[in-house]
């Protein structure tokens, strides 16, 4: 599944265009490499997103075959770390 579609499906971002914009700006990393919106997501990947003031790291537990319902979305990703920048 594409990165931008996965972030929307997992409930990390509200809109796919937001995920696309973050990736295009170089603010999303997959396994410590800058990711494009079209990057393929696999189970076990670590995704780090720089939202601006907040930096969050997620682990992909599973990749859905179709877009999940909202109550199913949490089983595909786990939050590993979340930091708030004080100097922002």
N, C-alpha and C positions, 0 to 999 in steps of 0.2 A: 504494500500500500504506500502511496506517496506520503511524504512528510506532512505537507500542508493538510491533506485530507485526514491523516491519522490524528494530528493535534486537535482538529475540530471534532472528530469522532470520539476521542478520549476525553473531551470536555476541558482541555487545557486552555484553549482559546475559544471565543464565541463564534468567530467567523473564519472561514477558510482564507479569505483575503487578508486578514490580520496575520495569520500564520505565513502566508506568502510574502507579505511585506517584511516581516521580521527576518525571514530566511534570506530574502533578497538584500537586506541591509547588512547581512553577515552577523546576525545576533543569535543564531541557532547553531549549536555544535552537536554532531553525532559522533560519539566516541572520540572526542577531542579534536575533531576536524570540522571546519566550517561547512555547513550543509546548504544545499540548494533546495528550493521548494519541491522539486521532483525526486529527491533522494528516496531510495527504497528503505522502508523500516522493517526490521526483523526483530524477533523476540531476543531479548538479551542486550539490545542496544541501550546506551545511555545518552539521553538527550539533555543538553544544558541550554537554557533559554535566558537571554538577557532582556528582561522586560523594561529596563530603564532603572528604576529604583530597586527592583526586585530581581534576583538571579535565582533560578530554580533548576534543580537537576532531577530528572525522572529516569526510571528504569522501565523499559518496555517488557511487560510480562507475556503478552500474546498480541497477535495482530488479527483483528476481526476480518472475516471474509466479506462482510457487508457492514454498512454503518449501523452500529448498535443503538438500542434505545437508551435514553438517558440513565436509567437505573442500572444498565449493564456496563456503562462506560468505565466505571471505576475498576473493573477487573482486568483491564488491559494495560494499566500503567500504575506505577507506584512512585510516590514522591520520596526522593532520597535526601535532598538537602534544599533548604530555602534560606537565602540571606537577604537582608534588607541593607542597602547602602546608607550609611549615616551621613556621608558627604554629598549626597544628592541634592 
